[in-house]
Amino acid sequence: MKCSQGRARVPSKRASKSPAGEVPSTSSTRSPSAQVHTLRNIIGDLELDQSLTSRDHINTQMRSILDEATDSWGIKVNRVELKNIMPPRDIQESMEKQMRAERERRESILQAEGQKQSQILVAEGEKQSAILRADAAKQAAILQAEGAKQAKILEAEAQAQAILKVQQATGVAPEAGVIFPERP
């Protein structure tokens, strides 16, 4: 496209086809500064790191904008390719700071999640430990109660046997209706 002072060259009326690269000038023609401004708007809408990795997105938007602008001339834009984006040094430094901050943020999140998981696991372990201690104490109390019961029964039976032997030795008959069972 040959341009002078930001305007495209207008083909003559005699030419049936305009030469390749020439774009007729109309009132709706965007000046190169408007097109640059549009590219700046597209890139400006993206995060700093996305502007370098989203060439397909930028290409699609630019193709759409250019196709819309050239539609009234009967030109169809099929492809736009943005090959390289070279931001100024200060923007590169900003992008590096942003990436560093993002990595630090992710690291903090991962550390916090790790601590959270650790605390959850410790709490679950303490809970299980408390449950097992309570269950063990319950079983011990039950066994102690059963042991005390058995001891009292055996003691009572031993006393009954002793009383029976004393009665037999002295010749006193046991009271009627009271029967002491014999232990095997």
Buried (B, 14 or more C-beta within 10 A) or exposed (E): EEEEEEEBBEBEEEEEEBEEEBBBBEEEBBEEEEBEEBBEEBBEEBEBEEBBEBBEBBBEBBBEBBBEBBEEBEEEBEEBEBEEBEBEEEEEEEBEEEEEEEEEEEEEEEEEEEEEEEEEEEEEEEEEEEEEEEEEEEEEEEEEEEEEEEEEEEEEBEEBBEEBEEBEEEEEEEEEEEEBEEEE
